Amino acid sequence: MQSRAPSLAVVVEDDTLQRDALAGALARENIDVIHCSSAAAAELLVARLGTELRLLITDLWLSNAPVGAELARFAKERHPHLCVIVVSGDEDVRLPGSIHFLRKPYQPADLVRTTTNLI
């Protein structure tokens, strides 16, 4: 049986523990992860590696501002093939239909199930 080649993902979360937990859950699913703590760093990665990326997961609130939604829109405009998931504890988050939403708190299994169904 051949193993599937790893997919490449960017995880954008300013909380180190949450970022590490997300990255660990994805790594167990054979997904290589690039960690980012800011939307600005992630935007540079998306611009540079967009065609190689399969997945972008970003928190809605980064450094106390809701810039995750802007990052998600930027990524989808530049690379429509990219699977984008925004996570937040907020209830009323409005995103374009091509951007997926996962509400906090969630279990790592919820994230894995969502990503594997999408990529």
N, C-alpha and C positions, 0 to 999 in steps of 0.2 A: 504494500500500500504506500503510495507516495504521500508525503506530508505537504500540506498547503504552504506556499510561500507566505512569509509574514506580510501583513498589511502595515502601512505606516499611518500613524495617528499623531495629532497634536492635542495635548490636554492643557487647557488654560484655566488655572485656578490659583488665586493668590494665597490660599491657605495651604501650606506645605503638606500637612497631614492628609488633607482631602485629595490633593494632587497626587501624592504618593499612593494612596489607596486606589484611586482611579487608574493610575498607570499600572499598578500591580494586577488589578483585575483584568485589564486589557492584555497585559503581557502573558498571563496564564492562557489566553485565547490565541496566542501566536500573533499578537499585534505589537509591532515595535512602536514605542511611544517617545515623542519629544516633549519634554516638560517646558511650560512657559508660565511665568507668574504675572505677565502683563499682556494686555491686548496689543500694545505696540510691538512687542517682540514676536507675538504670534502673527501679526499682520505681515511682518517681514518674512517670516517662514512661509506663510501661505503664498505670498507673492513669488517667492523664490522656488518653492518645492510643490506648488499647487498641483501640478500634473502627476506627481508621485504620491501625493496624499490620498488616503481613502476616507479619513475621518477627522473631524474637528469637534472636540467637546470643550465647551466654554461655560464658565459660570456667568450668570447674567451680571452680577455685581462684582466688579474688580476694582480694588482700591477705592471702595466706597462710592463708585459711580456705575451706572448701568451700561457700561460700554461693551459688555458681552454680546448684546443684540446687534450693535454696530459692527462688531467683528464678524459675527455670523452672516450678516447681510453682505459685507465686503467679500467674504470667502465664497459665498454662493454666486455673487455677481461675477467674480473672477473665474471661478471654477464650478460650473453648474453640476458636474459629476460628483462633487465632494459631498459626502454625508456630513451634515452639521447637526449637532445636538446642543441645545442650551439647557443648562440646569439651574434651578433656583428654588428657593423656598417660597417665593411669591406665588400667589394664586392666579392673578389676572395678568398673564404675560401674553402679549400679542406679537406674533411672529408670522412672517410669510409662510404659506403652506408647505414650502419645500424645506423649511427648517423645523426640526423636531424638538419637542420639549419634554424634559423629564423633571418632575417635581421632587424636591428634597423634602424630607429625608427619603432616601431610597437605599435598597440593599445592593451590594455589588452585583448580585445575580440579576437584578432588574436592569442595570446598565449593560451587562454582558448580553442579556437576552435582546435588549433594544438594539445594540450595535450589531450583533450577529444577524439579526433580521434585516438590517438596513444595508450592510456592506457586502 
